[in-house]
Amino acid sequence: MKNINKNIYIKNIELLKQYYPEYIKVLEDNKYNDEKVKVIETRDGNISLIVEKGKKITIHSKYKPIEEAKRWTKNIQIEENDCIFVFGMGLLYHVDFLLEKIRQNNKLIIIEPSIEVLKKTISVVDLENIILNNNISIVLYNDEHFKDRVSKILMETGLQRINYKYLKLQTYVNAFVEEYRDYLNVLNNAKIDILTQKNTIINSSEEWTKNDYKNLKHLKNSINISCFFNKFKNIPAILVSAGPSLDKNIEYIRNFKDKCLIIAVDTSLKALITKDINPHMVISVDGTYKNYDKIKGLDFSNIPLVYTNRVYYKILEEHKGKKIIYDFDSNIVSNLFSRIGEDIGILEEQGSVSTCALDFLIKIGANPIVFVGQDLAYTDDKKYAQNTMYDYVDYERYGDFGFESFVDGYYGGKVKTDYALRRFLEYFETRIYKEKEKIEFINATEGGANIKGCKNITLKNLKNEFENKINIGMTINNIFKIKSIINNENKDRFVKELEKMYLSIKNIENKLNQVLKQIEQLHLIYDKNDYYYKIKEIKEIIAIVDQFEEFLQNKKDEIILMNYELFKWEQEVIAITKNSNILNIDERQKGLIIAKNNKIIYEKLKDIVIDHKKKLETCLSEI
């Protein structure tokens, strides 16, 4: 039997400090007492765990835990690119057998709901092979960032991986009922988010790409959003969103113009300007024509525009005023500028422009932060205020939001919401919880959902709270005295990066032409019924195609402006491959179908490559 081994414990702790430093604090927290987890000897001389959760639950077999783990994994089939979630770490018997089936492209996520169990495990099991394995991640349920970690892993893998497998130790489900239920809820939400993001990228890839190219020229007239970070410390701020309750108190906003920073999301801009209220800044993220259509014709060039490069290009063309560029984590502009040693400010984006605005206000140091029009629910059966971007939409006709749940209301009781709004509400509450020690949050929406962590105060009652006059405009103007993000010092380096991208795209085009010739030859071989005599040539052609696919994957970092459309193309490849019925047909027909499908796939890719080459040529001429 293994006993608690001080050397193993020290070794594991050192590895955790290096690879999971965020877990050390909770492991050292005395409130997590592992006395309720006992190590016992099994009949075959191995060990198991007993967890006391009202009753005693044995995690692994008391008789033959290794045999039990072998049976548990026997019928589990792991396919290439599978991402496997396992609920329950225990003493890792089952994980050891799973690892025999894991391939290089697989990802294994171990969800451990009990810090007490982990404490005991690191005392008796050497975790080196687990911790050092790049294909394995350990996620603690008790960690305050649990939901974020699981969601992030699913989002990172979900846009590429074809399939997920969700496995569990039944003894863990019995011992940790609440934790398992919460874990399933997190998984379900994250899976819906992935599907939504996939569909969004597929449907918007061409429009986003066009915007990315057309908007790069505006960088020479834009400043980096990071120039604003920490510049408004302890200055009150109002975030104006487009929820239906904005109709109730929009008139009061004008009273705060010289008392706090007012930032509006683009969906609320029309409503504000209609009332002769000019916010200090407006923030925009949506890259669709629909976003532009509802602010088309509005004169807001006197209002600084906070934007991401993906925003619909005509918004930037028609806005003649001051511009502030931001990016998402590891997105196109930040990626490009990192290559020339420049950092673009990053804002969190969780599916709504209001989440970007909230992150911006936190990063500039605003305090308190006041929400207006942030209903996050269907107040009076409306989703948006009058004169906002979407006030005209007939939701019953389009039916794409789903009135599927109710949440606590601003005035008590329950209010109707949908999946997307509920997810935004969860983001707001999670972010507020993280920042509550440093920032006061006030919900002045006067309707919709109750946002946990906020004081509910009306704008009318807030007026007397902010008595000091602040020259917000002067602060903003002083920040704009700095250099644009593209300036005389870095322009040449930036252009060189775009030129490198252009050469990479041309290189792909040349290799793609060679691949298409080989595919034509493959089709000819099968069409003439020569495949029996040209097996070697067929293998060589397949090898050339495979080499190109590997080459293309390795080029992705060099051609990031193509990545949205490449993602859409990859999804089309998966669909074509999946829908090709090559079972129960002869070898010749099978070869002809494969050659035909590959011709369709790579001709489509060639169209994308040629289009990007032209766009980049235009872009280079405009910068």
Secondary structure, DSSP 8 states (H G I E B T S, - for coil): -----HHHHHHHHHHHHHH-HHHHHHHT-TTS-GGGEEEEE-TTS-EEEEEESSSEEESS-SS-HHHHHHHHHHT----TT-EEEEE--TTSHHHHHHHTT--TT-EEEEEE--HHHHHHHHHHS--HHHHT-TTEEEEETTSTTHHHHHHHHHHHHHTT-S-EEEEE-HHHHHH-HHHHHHHHHHHHHHHHHHHHHHHHHHHHHHHHHHHHHHHGGGGGGEEEGGGGTTSSTT--EEEE---TTHHHHGGGGGGGTTTSEEEEEHHHHHHHHHTT---SEEEE---SHHHHHTTTT---TTS-EEEETTS-HHHHHH--S-EEEEB-TT-HHHHHHHTTT----B---SSSHHHHHHHHHHHTT-SSEEEES---S-BTTBSS-TTSTTTT--HHHH--S---EEEEBTTSSEEEE-HHHHHHHHHHHHHHHHHTTT--EEE---SSB--TT-EE--HHHHTTT--S---HHHHHHHHTTS--SS-TTTHHHHHHHHHHHHHHHHHHHHHHHHHHHHHHHHHHHHHTT-TTT-HHHHHHHHHHHHHHHHHHHHHGGGGGGGHHHHHHHHHHHHHHHHH---TTS-HHHHHHHHHHHHHHHHHHHHHHHHHHHHHHHHHHHH-
